[in-house]
Amino acid sequence: MEAMPSHDIGKALVIIGLVVLIVGILVAFSPRIPLLGRLPGDLSFHIGEHHVFIPLATCILLSIGLTIVVNVVLRLLK
């Protein structure tokens, strides 16, 4: 296993920091993002006194978005 040069470690830390910042902003403003968690394909039902919510469509959409972001970041690091 090869050691990473310090400038590559610095780039990686900056990118990780930016991703954490973006995720933090999204979490802070998530109640104001329209449709997130209420997409067609998100399952929501009541069983007795319990409410069950399964965000299938939201998870798929977030997975696609994060895959694109990770691929772009990895291509920029090469």
ZIRAVEN-V604562 format. One record per pair of residues at least 4 apart in sequence whose C-alpha atoms are under 7 Angstrom apart, sorted by the first residue. I is the first residue (numbers start at 0). J is the second residue. D is the distance in Angstrom with one decimal. If there is no record, write none. Layout:
I J D
I J D
//
This chain:
3 7 6.3
3 8 6.5
4 8 6.6
5 9 6.2
6 10 6.3
7 11 6.2
8 12 6.1
9 13 6.2
10 14 6.2
11 15 6.1
12 16 6.0
13 17 6.2
14 18 6.2
15 19 6.2
16 20 6.1
17 21 6.1
18 22 6.1
19 23 6.0
20 24 6.2
21 25 6.2
22 26 6.1
23 27 6.1
24 28 6.2
25 29 5.5
28 32 6.7
34 38 5.7
35 57 6.6
36 41 6.9
36 54 6.1
36 57 5.9
37 41 6.3
38 56 6.2
38 57 6.5
39 56 6.8
40 55 6.0
40 56 5.0
41 53 5.9
41 54 4.4
41 55 5.1
41 56 5.4
41 57 6.9
42 52 5.7
42 53 4.9
42 54 6.1
43 51 5.7
43 52 4.4
43 53 6.3
44 50 6.0
44 51 5.4
44 52 6.6
45 49 5.7
45 50 4.5
45 51 5.9
46 50 6.3
54 58 6.1
55 59 6.3
56 60 6.1
57 61 6.1
58 62 6.0
59 63 6.3
60 64 6.3
61 65 6.0
62 66 6.0
63 67 6.3
64 68 6.3
65 69 6.0
66 70 6.1
67 71 6.2
68 72 6.2
69 73 6.1
70 74 6.2
71 75 6.2
72 76 6.4
73 77 6.6
//
